[in-house]
Amino acid sequence: MLHLSESQLIEIRNLAPLEDSKFKYDLSRWGKLHQELSNVVKHFGDQYISRQDVINSFQDYFNRKIGIEFPFVLTMIWGFADTGYGTYRTNAYYNTENIRRMESAFAHVKNKDIQKSYKELKKIKGLNISYISKLLYFSTRALNHSDYYLIFDIRVATALVKLTCPPNLVNLIDVKPSDKFQNYCQYNAEMHLLAKRYDVSAEALEMYLFLY
């Protein structure tokens, strides 16, 4: 199991993921975003989107106040941030068939059948574990699942290796997160166990790994 020092725990406890983990919706970078998606997030133009904003959008979706397009595009903008390919990939994911897959996936999330949800999201061409896990994090968090799922991307996976592997060996390893559902479940279970052991929030622990 991962061992954390007292100084690391202080860092983790000082994190505020819901407010501080945020990225700007830069209109100049996202100028070619599909018009339908651009319309639903126009009020966020050149503003920061926080984790809490995305969670709120999923809550509105589950309460049938909005369609899936809004939480989907907020998740993508938050996740891709200022990378140069965010618009292209988001547009590629956005079509009628994939919208139906997402609606089906989040219906499974509501029923706490994450495996079926995961399988539906994996059917979306190009959507990898990094973004599947983001969608599952925000949706399970919005539904107040006590064992909410966490983001699992290459930075988190690399941090786990750095914190458990001798420093002289880290650079010899090419790290990427596994996209197998059972491995993703194991990651989530161990992260929640660590969070309970050290009396920190699981999402703060994940954010710490992302920033590590």
Rosetta constraint file for C-alpha pairs under 8 A:
AtomPair CA 1 CA 194 HARMONIC 7.97 0.50
AtomPair CA 2 CA 160 HARMONIC 7.95 0.50
AtomPair CA 2 CA 163 HARMONIC 7.27 0.50
AtomPair CA 2 CA 164 HARMONIC 6.60 0.50
AtomPair CA 2 CA 194 HARMONIC 7.60 0.50
AtomPair CA 4 CA 8 HARMONIC 6.01 0.50
AtomPair CA 4 CA 9 HARMONIC 6.55 0.50
AtomPair CA 5 CA 9 HARMONIC 6.26 0.50
AtomPair CA 6 CA 10 HARMONIC 6.23 0.50
AtomPair CA 7 CA 11 HARMONIC 6.41 0.50
AtomPair CA 8 CA 12 HARMONIC 6.27 0.50
AtomPair CA 9 CA 13 HARMONIC 6.07 0.50
AtomPair CA 9 CA 198 HARMONIC 7.59 0.50
AtomPair CA 9 CA 200 HARMONIC 7.88 0.50
AtomPair CA 10 CA 14 HARMONIC 6.20 0.50
AtomPair CA 11 CA 15 HARMONIC 6.62 0.50
AtomPair CA 11 CA 208 HARMONIC 7.79 0.50
AtomPair CA 12 CA 200 HARMONIC 7.21 0.50
AtomPair CA 12 CA 204 HARMONIC 5.90 0.50
AtomPair CA 12 CA 205 HARMONIC 6.12 0.50
AtomPair CA 12 CA 208 HARMONIC 6.03 0.50
AtomPair CA 13 CA 200 HARMONIC 6.29 0.50
AtomPair CA 13 CA 201 HARMONIC 7.99 0.50
AtomPair CA 13 CA 204 HARMONIC 7.25 0.50
AtomPair CA 15 CA 20 HARMONIC 7.59 0.50
AtomPair CA 15 CA 204 HARMONIC 6.07 0.50
AtomPair CA 15 CA 207 HARMONIC 7.93 0.50
AtomPair CA 15 CA 208 HARMONIC 7.79 0.50
AtomPair CA 16 CA 20 HARMONIC 5.57 0.50
AtomPair CA 16 CA 21 HARMONIC 7.44 0.50
AtomPair CA 16 CA 204 HARMONIC 6.92 0.50
AtomPair CA 17 CA 21 HARMONIC 4.98 0.50
AtomPair CA 17 CA 51 HARMONIC 6.97 0.50
AtomPair CA 17 CA 203 HARMONIC 6.77 0.50
AtomPair CA 17 CA 204 HARMONIC 5.87 0.50
AtomPair CA 17 CA 207 HARMONIC 6.68 0.50
AtomPair CA 18 CA 50 HARMONIC 6.40 0.50
AtomPair CA 18 CA 51 HARMONIC 4.82 0.50
AtomPair CA 18 CA 52 HARMONIC 4.87 0.50
AtomPair CA 19 CA 50 HARMONIC 5.85 0.50
AtomPair CA 19 CA 51 HARMONIC 6.65 0.50
AtomPair CA 19 CA 52 HARMONIC 6.43 0.50
AtomPair CA 20 CA 50 HARMONIC 6.96 0.50
AtomPair CA 21 CA 50 HARMONIC 5.81 0.50
AtomPair CA 21 CA 51 HARMONIC 6.15 0.50
AtomPair CA 21 CA 207 HARMONIC 7.86 0.50
AtomPair CA 22 CA 48 HARMONIC 6.04 0.50
AtomPair CA 22 CA 49 HARMONIC 5.27 0.50
AtomPair CA 22 CA 50 HARMONIC 4.00 0.50
AtomPair CA 22 CA 51 HARMONIC 6.32 0.50
AtomPair CA 22 CA 78 HARMONIC 6.85 0.50
AtomPair CA 23 CA 48 HARMONIC 5.19 0.50
AtomPair CA 23 CA 49 HARMONIC 5.42 0.50
AtomPair CA 23 CA 50 HARMONIC 6.60 0.50
AtomPair CA 23 CA 77 HARMONIC 7.83 0.50
AtomPair CA 23 CA 78 HARMONIC 5.60 0.50
AtomPair CA 23 CA 81 HARMONIC 5.62 0.50
AtomPair CA 24 CA 46 HARMONIC 6.26 0.50
AtomPair CA 24 CA 47 HARMONIC 5.43 0.50
AtomPair CA 24 CA 48 HARMONIC 4.04 0.50
AtomPair CA 24 CA 49 HARMONIC 6.01 0.50
AtomPair CA 24 CA 78 HARMONIC 7.58 0.50
AtomPair CA 24 CA 81 HARMONIC 6.52 0.50
AtomPair CA 24 CA 82 HARMONIC 7.66 0.50
AtomPair CA 25 CA 30 HARMONIC 7.48 0.50
AtomPair CA 25 CA 44 HARMONIC 6.68 0.50
AtomPair CA 25 CA 45 HARMONIC 5.89 0.50
AtomPair CA 25 CA 46 HARMONIC 5.07 0.50
AtomPair CA 25 CA 47 HARMONIC 5.63 0.50
AtomPair CA 25 CA 48 HARMONIC 6.00 0.50
AtomPair CA 25 CA 49 HARMONIC 6.80 0.50
AtomPair CA 25 CA 77 HARMONIC 6.44 0.50
AtomPair CA 25 CA 78 HARMONIC 7.66 0.50
AtomPair CA 25 CA 81 HARMONIC 6.99 0.50
AtomPair CA 26 CA 30 HARMONIC 6.22 0.50
AtomPair CA 26 CA 45 HARMONIC 6.77 0.50
AtomPair CA 26 CA 46 HARMONIC 4.84 0.50
AtomPair CA 26 CA 47 HARMONIC 7.37 0.50
AtomPair CA 26 CA 82 HARMONIC 7.36 0.50
AtomPair CA 27 CA 31 HARMONIC 5.42 0.50
AtomPair CA 27 CA 45 HARMONIC 5.98 0.50
AtomPair CA 27 CA 46 HARMONIC 5.80 0.50
AtomPair CA 29 CA 82 HARMONIC 6.97 0.50
AtomPair CA 29 CA 84 HARMONIC 7.28 0.50
AtomPair CA 29 CA 87 HARMONIC 7.81 0.50
AtomPair CA 30 CA 86 HARMONIC 7.68 0.50
AtomPair CA 30 CA 87 HARMONIC 5.68 0.50
AtomPair CA 32 CA 87 HARMONIC 6.57 0.50
AtomPair CA 33 CA 37 HARMONIC 6.76 0.50
AtomPair CA 33 CA 38 HARMONIC 5.93 0.50
AtomPair CA 33 CA 87 HARMONIC 5.43 0.50
AtomPair CA 33 CA 88 HARMONIC 7.64 0.50
AtomPair CA 33 CA 90 HARMONIC 7.65 0.50
AtomPair CA 33 CA 91 HARMONIC 6.48 0.50
AtomPair CA 34 CA 38 HARMONIC 6.05 0.50
AtomPair CA 34 CA 91 HARMONIC 5.96 0.50
AtomPair CA 35 CA 39 HARMONIC 6.07 0.50
AtomPair CA 36 CA 40 HARMONIC 6.71 0.50
AtomPair CA 37 CA 41 HARMONIC 6.69 0.50
AtomPair CA 37 CA 69 HARMONIC 6.71 0.50
AtomPair CA 37 CA 70 HARMONIC 7.34 0.50
AtomPair CA 37 CA 73 HARMONIC 6.55 0.50
AtomPair CA 38 CA 42 HARMONIC 5.88 0.50
AtomPair CA 40 CA 69 HARMONIC 7.57 0.50
AtomPair CA 40 CA 70 HARMONIC 6.00 0.50
AtomPair CA 41 CA 45 HARMONIC 7.11 0.50
AtomPair CA 41 CA 70 HARMONIC 6.91 0.50
AtomPair CA 41 CA 73 HARMONIC 7.75 0.50
AtomPair CA 41 CA 74 HARMONIC 7.48 0.50
AtomPair CA 44 CA 48 HARMONIC 7.25 0.50
AtomPair CA 44 CA 49 HARMONIC 7.35 0.50
AtomPair CA 49 CA 53 HARMONIC 6.06 0.50
AtomPair CA 49 CA 54 HARMONIC 7.36 0.50
AtomPair CA 49 CA 74 HARMONIC 7.52 0.50
AtomPair CA 49 CA 77 HARMONIC 8.00 0.50
AtomPair CA 49 CA 78 HARMONIC 6.22 0.50
AtomPair CA 50 CA 54 HARMONIC 6.62 0.50
AtomPair CA 50 CA 78 HARMONIC 7.32 0.50
AtomPair CA 51 CA 55 HARMONIC 6.18 0.50
AtomPair CA 51 CA 78 HARMONIC 7.85 0.50
AtomPair CA 51 CA 138 HARMONIC 7.78 0.50
AtomPair CA 52 CA 56 HARMONIC 6.01 0.50
AtomPair CA 53 CA 57 HARMONIC 6.31 0.50
AtomPair CA 54 CA 58 HARMONIC 6.45 0.50
AtomPair CA 54 CA 71 HARMONIC 6.16 0.50
AtomPair CA 54 CA 74 HARMONIC 5.99 0.50
AtomPair CA 54 CA 75 HARMONIC 6.31 0.50
AtomPair CA 54 CA 138 HARMONIC 6.67 0.50
AtomPair CA 55 CA 59 HARMONIC 6.28 0.50
AtomPair CA 55 CA 138 HARMONIC 5.29 0.50
AtomPair CA 55 CA 139 HARMONIC 6.91 0.50
AtomPair CA 55 CA 141 HARMONIC 6.67 0.50
AtomPair CA 55 CA 142 HARMONIC 5.12 0.50
AtomPair CA 56 CA 60 HARMONIC 6.27 0.50
AtomPair CA 56 CA 142 HARMONIC 6.83 0.50
AtomPair CA 57 CA 61 HARMONIC 6.24 0.50
AtomPair CA 57 CA 70 HARMONIC 6.78 0.50
AtomPair CA 57 CA 71 HARMONIC 5.14 0.50
AtomPair CA 57 CA 74 HARMONIC 8.00 0.50
AtomPair CA 58 CA 62 HARMONIC 6.15 0.50
AtomPair CA 58 CA 71 HARMONIC 5.52 0.50
AtomPair CA 58 CA 138 HARMONIC 6.97 0.50
AtomPair CA 58 CA 139 HARMONIC 5.89 0.50
AtomPair CA 58 CA 142 HARMONIC 5.86 0.50
AtomPair CA 59 CA 63 HARMONIC 6.12 0.50
AtomPair CA 59 CA 139 HARMONIC 7.84 0.50
AtomPair CA 59 CA 142 HARMONIC 5.23 0.50
AtomPair CA 59 CA 143 HARMONIC 6.95 0.50
AtomPair CA 60 CA 64 HARMONIC 6.21 0.50
AtomPair CA 60 CA 65 HARMONIC 5.19 0.50
AtomPair CA 60 CA 66 HARMONIC 6.09 0.50
AtomPair CA 61 CA 65 HARMONIC 5.71 0.50
AtomPair CA 61 CA 66 HARMONIC 5.06 0.50
AtomPair CA 61 CA 67 HARMONIC 5.97 0.50
AtomPair CA 61 CA 68 HARMONIC 6.28 0.50
AtomPair CA 61 CA 71 HARMONIC 7.39 0.50
AtomPair CA 66 CA 70 HARMONIC 7.19 0.50
AtomPair CA 68 CA 72 HARMONIC 6.05 0.50
AtomPair CA 68 CA 99 HARMONIC 7.26 0.50
AtomPair CA 68 CA 102 HARMONIC 7.54 0.50
AtomPair CA 68 CA 103 HARMONIC 6.82 0.50
AtomPair CA 69 CA 73 HARMONIC 6.06 0.50
AtomPair CA 69 CA 99 HARMONIC 7.59 0.50
AtomPair CA 70 CA 74 HARMONIC 6.17 0.50
AtomPair CA 71 CA 75 HARMONIC 6.03 0.50
AtomPair CA 72 CA 76 HARMONIC 6.40 0.50
AtomPair CA 72 CA 135 HARMONIC 7.68 0.50
AtomPair CA 73 CA 77 HARMONIC 6.09 0.50
AtomPair CA 73 CA 90 HARMONIC 7.40 0.50
AtomPair CA 74 CA 78 HARMONIC 5.97 0.50
AtomPair CA 75 CA 79 HARMONIC 5.92 0.50
AtomPair CA 75 CA 134 HARMONIC 7.12 0.50
AtomPair CA 75 CA 135 HARMONIC 6.82 0.50
AtomPair CA 76 CA 80 HARMONIC 5.83 0.50
AtomPair CA 76 CA 81 HARMONIC 7.92 0.50
AtomPair CA 76 CA 86 HARMONIC 7.31 0.50
AtomPair CA 76 CA 90 HARMONIC 6.48 0.50
AtomPair CA 76 CA 131 HARMONIC 7.86 0.50
AtomPair CA 77 CA 81 HARMONIC 5.45 0.50
AtomPair CA 77 CA 86 HARMONIC 7.21 0.50
AtomPair CA 79 CA 131 HARMONIC 7.54 0.50
AtomPair CA 79 CA 134 HARMONIC 7.69 0.50
AtomPair CA 80 CA 85 HARMONIC 7.77 0.50
AtomPair CA 80 CA 86 HARMONIC 5.12 0.50
AtomPair CA 81 CA 86 HARMONIC 7.32 0.50
AtomPair CA 82 CA 86 HARMONIC 7.57 0.50
AtomPair CA 85 CA 89 HARMONIC 6.31 0.50
AtomPair CA 86 CA 90 HARMONIC 5.99 0.50
AtomPair CA 87 CA 91 HARMONIC 6.06 0.50
AtomPair CA 88 CA 92 HARMONIC 6.20 0.50
AtomPair CA 89 CA 93 HARMONIC 6.30 0.50
AtomPair CA 89 CA 126 HARMONIC 7.95 0.50
AtomPair CA 90 CA 94 HARMONIC 6.37 0.50
AtomPair CA 93 CA 98 HARMONIC 6.65 0.50
AtomPair CA 93 CA 124 HARMONIC 6.84 0.50
AtomPair CA 93 CA 125 HARMONIC 7.20 0.50
AtomPair CA 93 CA 126 HARMONIC 7.61 0.50
AtomPair CA 93 CA 127 HARMONIC 7.63 0.50
AtomPair CA 94 CA 98 HARMONIC 6.38 0.50
AtomPair CA 94 CA 99 HARMONIC 6.85 0.50
AtomPair CA 95 CA 99 HARMONIC 6.19 0.50
AtomPair CA 96 CA 100 HARMONIC 6.38 0.50
AtomPair CA 97 CA 101 HARMONIC 6.37 0.50
AtomPair CA 98 CA 102 HARMONIC 6.15 0.50
AtomPair CA 98 CA 124 HARMONIC 6.11 0.50
AtomPair CA 99 CA 103 HARMONIC 6.20 0.50
AtomPair CA 100 CA 104 HARMONIC 6.13 0.50
AtomPair CA 101 CA 105 HARMONIC 6.01 0.50
AtomPair CA 101 CA 120 HARMONIC 5.80 0.50
AtomPair CA 101 CA 121 HARMONIC 6.63 0.50
AtomPair CA 101 CA 123 HARMONIC 7.71 0.50
AtomPair CA 101 CA 124 HARMONIC 7.63 0.50
AtomPair CA 102 CA 106 HARMONIC 6.12 0.50
AtomPair CA 102 CA 120 HARMONIC 7.12 0.50
AtomPair CA 102 CA 121 HARMONIC 6.44 0.50
AtomPair CA 103 CA 107 HARMONIC 6.21 0.50
AtomPair CA 104 CA 108 HARMONIC 6.46 0.50
AtomPair CA 104 CA 117 HARMONIC 7.30 0.50
AtomPair CA 104 CA 120 HARMONIC 7.12 0.50
AtomPair CA 105 CA 109 HARMONIC 6.39 0.50
AtomPair CA 105 CA 116 HARMONIC 6.95 0.50
AtomPair CA 105 CA 117 HARMONIC 4.05 0.50
AtomPair CA 105 CA 118 HARMONIC 7.02 0.50
AtomPair CA 105 CA 119 HARMONIC 7.96 0.50
AtomPair CA 105 CA 120 HARMONIC 5.45 0.50
AtomPair CA 105 CA 121 HARMONIC 6.38 0.50
AtomPair CA 106 CA 110 HARMONIC 6.17 0.50
AtomPair CA 106 CA 117 HARMONIC 6.47 0.50
AtomPair CA 106 CA 139 HARMONIC 7.22 0.50
AtomPair CA 107 CA 111 HARMONIC 6.49 0.50
AtomPair CA 107 CA 117 HARMONIC 7.80 0.50
AtomPair CA 108 CA 112 HARMONIC 6.12 0.50
AtomPair CA 108 CA 113 HARMONIC 5.09 0.50
AtomPair CA 108 CA 114 HARMONIC 6.42 0.50
AtomPair CA 108 CA 116 HARMONIC 6.32 0.50
AtomPair CA 108 CA 117 HARMONIC 5.29 0.50
AtomPair CA 109 CA 113 HARMONIC 5.64 0.50
AtomPair CA 109 CA 114 HARMONIC 5.55 0.50
AtomPair CA 109 CA 117 HARMONIC 6.08 0.50
AtomPair CA 109 CA 136 HARMONIC 7.77 0.50
AtomPair CA 109 CA 139 HARMONIC 7.21 0.50
AtomPair CA 109 CA 140 HARMONIC 6.72 0.50
AtomPair CA 110 CA 140 HARMONIC 7.88 0.50
AtomPair CA 110 CA 143 HARMONIC 7.26 0.50
AtomPair CA 113 CA 117 HARMONIC 6.51 0.50
AtomPair CA 114 CA 118 HARMONIC 5.93 0.50
AtomPair CA 115 CA 119 HARMONIC 6.26 0.50
AtomPair CA 115 CA 181 HARMONIC 7.08 0.50
AtomPair CA 116 CA 120 HARMONIC 6.29 0.50
AtomPair CA 117 CA 121 HARMONIC 6.31 0.50
AtomPair CA 118 CA 122 HARMONIC 6.14 0.50
AtomPair CA 118 CA 132 HARMONIC 7.17 0.50
AtomPair CA 118 CA 181 HARMONIC 7.32 0.50
AtomPair CA 119 CA 123 HARMONIC 6.64 0.50
AtomPair CA 120 CA 124 HARMONIC 7.52 0.50
AtomPair CA 121 CA 127 HARMONIC 7.37 0.50
AtomPair CA 121 CA 132 HARMONIC 6.37 0.50
AtomPair CA 122 CA 127 HARMONIC 6.50 0.50
AtomPair CA 122 CA 128 HARMONIC 7.18 0.50
AtomPair CA 122 CA 132 HARMONIC 7.37 0.50
AtomPair CA 127 CA 131 HARMONIC 6.18 0.50
AtomPair CA 127 CA 132 HARMONIC 6.53 0.50
AtomPair CA 128 CA 132 HARMONIC 6.00 0.50
AtomPair CA 128 CA 179 HARMONIC 7.32 0.50
AtomPair CA 129 CA 133 HARMONIC 5.67 0.50
AtomPair CA 129 CA 152 HARMONIC 6.80 0.50
AtomPair CA 129 CA 153 HARMONIC 6.85 0.50
AtomPair CA 129 CA 177 HARMONIC 7.34 0.50
AtomPair CA 129 CA 178 HARMONIC 7.51 0.50
AtomPair CA 129 CA 179 HARMONIC 5.38 0.50
AtomPair CA 130 CA 134 HARMONIC 6.40 0.50
AtomPair CA 130 CA 151 HARMONIC 6.71 0.50
AtomPair CA 130 CA 152 HARMONIC 5.56 0.50
AtomPair CA 130 CA 153 HARMONIC 4.46 0.50
AtomPair CA 130 CA 154 HARMONIC 7.44 0.50
AtomPair CA 131 CA 135 HARMONIC 6.22 0.50
AtomPair CA 131 CA 151 HARMONIC 7.98 0.50
AtomPair CA 132 CA 136 HARMONIC 6.22 0.50
AtomPair CA 133 CA 137 HARMONIC 5.88 0.50
AtomPair CA 133 CA 149 HARMONIC 7.26 0.50
AtomPair CA 133 CA 150 HARMONIC 6.32 0.50
AtomPair CA 133 CA 151 HARMONIC 4.83 0.50
AtomPair CA 133 CA 152 HARMONIC 5.90 0.50
AtomPair CA 133 CA 153 HARMONIC 7.97 0.50
AtomPair CA 134 CA 138 HARMONIC 6.22 0.50
AtomPair CA 134 CA 150 HARMONIC 7.15 0.50
AtomPair CA 134 CA 151 HARMONIC 5.12 0.50
AtomPair CA 134 CA 152 HARMONIC 7.67 0.50
AtomPair CA 135 CA 139 HARMONIC 6.06 0.50
AtomPair CA 136 CA 140 HARMONIC 5.86 0.50
AtomPair CA 136 CA 149 HARMONIC 6.05 0.50
AtomPair CA 136 CA 150 HARMONIC 7.33 0.50
AtomPair CA 136 CA 151 HARMONIC 7.92 0.50
AtomPair CA 137 CA 141 HARMONIC 5.86 0.50
AtomPair CA 137 CA 148 HARMONIC 6.39 0.50
AtomPair CA 137 CA 149 HARMONIC 4.77 0.50
AtomPair CA 137 CA 150 HARMONIC 4.93 0.50
AtomPair CA 137 CA 151 HARMONIC 6.07 0.50
AtomPair CA 138 CA 142 HARMONIC 5.99 0.50
AtomPair CA 139 CA 143 HARMONIC 6.44 0.50
AtomPair CA 140 CA 144 HARMONIC 6.32 0.50
AtomPair CA 140 CA 145 HARMONIC 5.55 0.50
AtomPair CA 140 CA 148 HARMONIC 5.11 0.50
AtomPair CA 140 CA 149 HARMONIC 6.36 0.50
AtomPair CA 141 CA 145 HARMONIC 6.02 0.50
AtomPair CA 141 CA 148 HARMONIC 5.56 0.50
AtomPair CA 141 CA 149 HARMONIC 7.54 0.50
AtomPair CA 144 CA 148 HARMONIC 7.24 0.50
AtomPair CA 147 CA 192 HARMONIC 7.20 0.50
AtomPair CA 149 CA 188 HARMONIC 6.09 0.50
AtomPair CA 150 CA 188 HARMONIC 6.24 0.50
AtomPair CA 150 CA 202 HARMONIC 7.80 0.50
AtomPair CA 150 CA 203 HARMONIC 6.80 0.50
AtomPair CA 150 CA 206 HARMONIC 7.16 0.50
AtomPair CA 151 CA 206 HARMONIC 7.14 0.50
AtomPair CA 152 CA 156 HARMONIC 6.06 0.50
AtomPair CA 152 CA 157 HARMONIC 6.89 0.50
AtomPair CA 152 CA 177 HARMONIC 6.75 0.50
AtomPair CA 152 CA 184 HARMONIC 7.66 0.50
AtomPair CA 153 CA 157 HARMONIC 6.18 0.50
AtomPair CA 153 CA 176 HARMONIC 7.52 0.50
AtomPair CA 153 CA 177 HARMONIC 6.03 0.50
AtomPair CA 154 CA 158 HARMONIC 5.91 0.50
AtomPair CA 154 CA 175 HARMONIC 6.94 0.50
AtomPair CA 154 CA 176 HARMONIC 5.15 0.50
AtomPair CA 154 CA 177 HARMONIC 5.75 0.50
AtomPair CA 155 CA 159 HARMONIC 6.14 0.50
AtomPair CA 155 CA 209 HARMONIC 7.27 0.50
AtomPair CA 155 CA 210 HARMONIC 5.32 0.50
AtomPair CA 155 CA 211 HARMONIC 7.85 0.50
AtomPair CA 156 CA 160 HARMONIC 6.32 0.50
AtomPair CA 156 CA 206 HARMONIC 7.00 0.50
AtomPair CA 156 CA 209 HARMONIC 5.11 0.50
AtomPair CA 156 CA 210 HARMONIC 4.83 0.50
AtomPair CA 157 CA 161 HARMONIC 6.53 0.50
AtomPair CA 157 CA 175 HARMONIC 6.72 0.50
AtomPair CA 157 CA 176 HARMONIC 6.27 0.50
AtomPair CA 157 CA 177 HARMONIC 5.56 0.50
AtomPair CA 158 CA 162 HARMONIC 6.18 0.50
AtomPair CA 158 CA 175 HARMONIC 5.77 0.50
AtomPair CA 158 CA 176 HARMONIC 7.19 0.50
AtomPair CA 159 CA 163 HARMONIC 6.07 0.50
AtomPair CA 159 CA 209 HARMONIC 5.45 0.50
AtomPair CA 159 CA 210 HARMONIC 7.05 0.50
AtomPair CA 159 CA 212 HARMONIC 6.10 0.50
AtomPair CA 160 CA 164 HARMONIC 6.32 0.50
AtomPair CA 160 CA 209 HARMONIC 7.10 0.50
AtomPair CA 161 CA 165 HARMONIC 5.51 0.50
AtomPair CA 161 CA 170 HARMONIC 7.10 0.50
AtomPair CA 161 CA 175 HARMONIC 7.86 0.50
AtomPair CA 162 CA 166 HARMONIC 7.51 0.50
AtomPair CA 162 CA 167 HARMONIC 6.89 0.50
AtomPair CA 162 CA 170 HARMONIC 6.20 0.50
AtomPair CA 165 CA 169 HARMONIC 6.81 0.50
AtomPair CA 165 CA 170 HARMONIC 6.35 0.50
AtomPair CA 166 CA 170 HARMONIC 6.62 0.50
AtomPair CA 167 CA 171 HARMONIC 7.77 0.50
AtomPair CA 169 CA 173 HARMONIC 7.10 0.50
AtomPair CA 178 CA 183 HARMONIC 6.47 0.50
AtomPair CA 178 CA 184 HARMONIC 7.07 0.50
AtomPair CA 179 CA 183 HARMONIC 7.32 0.50
AtomPair CA 179 CA 184 HARMONIC 6.96 0.50
AtomPair CA 180 CA 184 HARMONIC 6.33 0.50
AtomPair CA 181 CA 185 HARMONIC 6.15 0.50
AtomPair CA 182 CA 186 HARMONIC 6.21 0.50
AtomPair CA 183 CA 187 HARMONIC 6.19 0.50
AtomPair CA 184 CA 188 HARMONIC 6.31 0.50
AtomPair CA 185 CA 189 HARMONIC 6.10 0.50
AtomPair CA 186 CA 190 HARMONIC 6.10 0.50
AtomPair CA 187 CA 191 HARMONIC 6.10 0.50
AtomPair CA 188 CA 192 HARMONIC 6.21 0.50
AtomPair CA 189 CA 193 HARMONIC 6.21 0.50
AtomPair CA 190 CA 194 HARMONIC 6.09 0.50
AtomPair CA 191 CA 195 HARMONIC 6.11 0.50
AtomPair CA 191 CA 202 HARMONIC 6.24 0.50
AtomPair CA 191 CA 205 HARMONIC 7.59 0.50
AtomPair CA 191 CA 206 HARMONIC 7.78 0.50
AtomPair CA 192 CA 196 HARMONIC 6.23 0.50
AtomPair CA 192 CA 202 HARMONIC 5.57 0.50
AtomPair CA 193 CA 197 HARMONIC 6.07 0.50
AtomPair CA 194 CA 198 HARMONIC 6.10 0.50
AtomPair CA 194 CA 202 HARMONIC 7.79 0.50
AtomPair CA 195 CA 199 HARMONIC 5.61 0.50
AtomPair CA 195 CA 200 HARMONIC 4.90 0.50
AtomPair CA 195 CA 201 HARMONIC 5.59 0.50
AtomPair CA 195 CA 202 HARMONIC 5.11 0.50
AtomPair CA 195 CA 205 HARMONIC 6.91 0.50
AtomPair CA 196 CA 200 HARMONIC 6.56 0.50
AtomPair CA 196 CA 201 HARMONIC 7.73 0.50
AtomPair CA 200 CA 204 HARMONIC 7.00 0.50
AtomPair CA 200 CA 205 HARMONIC 7.05 0.50
AtomPair CA 201 CA 205 HARMONIC 6.36 0.50
AtomPair CA 202 CA 206 HARMONIC 6.24 0.50
AtomPair CA 203 CA 207 HARMONIC 6.06 0.50
AtomPair CA 204 CA 208 HARMONIC 6.09 0.50
AtomPair CA 205 CA 209 HARMONIC 6.38 0.50
AtomPair CA 206 CA 210 HARMONIC 6.26 0.50
AtomPair CA 207 CA 211 HARMONIC 6.24 0.50
AtomPair CA 208 CA 212 HARMONIC 5.90 0.50
